[in-house]
């Protein structure tokens, strides 16, 4: 129960408004402003939000619960509503409406663990001291190659530093 409703209930029981406001911890001017806002009814923005909420519920129901906020936003714009995607996301979150999220695809190929690995047909020896063997990476200490040629030995490698 809000503080203003509590003050309103005490006023109906013939308590003074000032004493009820002091007990509830609100000012009398704030209480009377709340009473005036209740008498005016909902604002135009609140009515517009209710209309958008009703359309969001209808779009979501028409799609059998598959449309998420991007598709709902696009459909609202097609229907002539001027809405922001963030507003639609916020309203759908408040209404606990979510779209269909497809499951992640599972890998279709799995290694066969019961068989032995493929044979090494090249007979590779992974020895960094002999870079002439096929499949062996060059040593980090060797100079880089450019176009098949070795760069000249220089004390300023790499160039431009």
Buried (B, 14 or more C-beta within 10 A) or exposed (E): EEBBEBBBEBBEEEEEBEEBBEEBEBEBEEBBEBBEEEEEEEEEEEEEBEEBBEBBBEBBEEBEEEBBBEBBBBBBEEEEBEBEBEBBBEBBEEEEBBBEEEEEEEEEEEEEEEEEEEEEEEEEEEEEEEEEEEEBEEEEEEEEEEEEEEEEEEEEEEEEE
